[in-house]
Amino acid sequence: MNTEFDEKYNEVKPKIDLWVKRIYIIAFNIYAWYWLYREIFVRHTTDFETYLLWFFTTVGMYYFVLDNQDVYFKTKK
């Protein structure tokens, strides 16, 4: 097999995974707060379920970040 390619791939993969996680978390947070703003100020929604859904989704993302501590630290080689 192509051992040189595998070595390069194994070097780059953790860095790509890290950046994908970071972009995903930032995009989620921007959209979550935009969604909350839109529900309160644009749509004037008073439906309790939408806020509860927002809360559980946001808390779920928070625990996703806690479980993936590599998002904050450099990956080890």
Stockholm file with secondary structure:
# STOCKHOLM 1.0

chainA/1-77         MNTEFDEKYNEVKPKIDLWVKRIYIIAFNIYAWYWLYREIFVRHTTDFETYLLWFFTTVGMYYFVLDNQDVYFKTKK
#=GR chainA/1-77 SS CCHHHHHHHHHHHHHHHHHHHHHHHHHHHHHHHHHHHIIIIISCCCCHHHHHHHHHHHHHHHHHHHHCGGGTSCCCC
#=GC SS_cons        CCHHHHHHHHHHHHHHHHHHHHHHHHHHHHHHHHHHHIIIIISCCCCHHHHHHHHHHHHHHHHHHHHCGGGTSCCCC
//
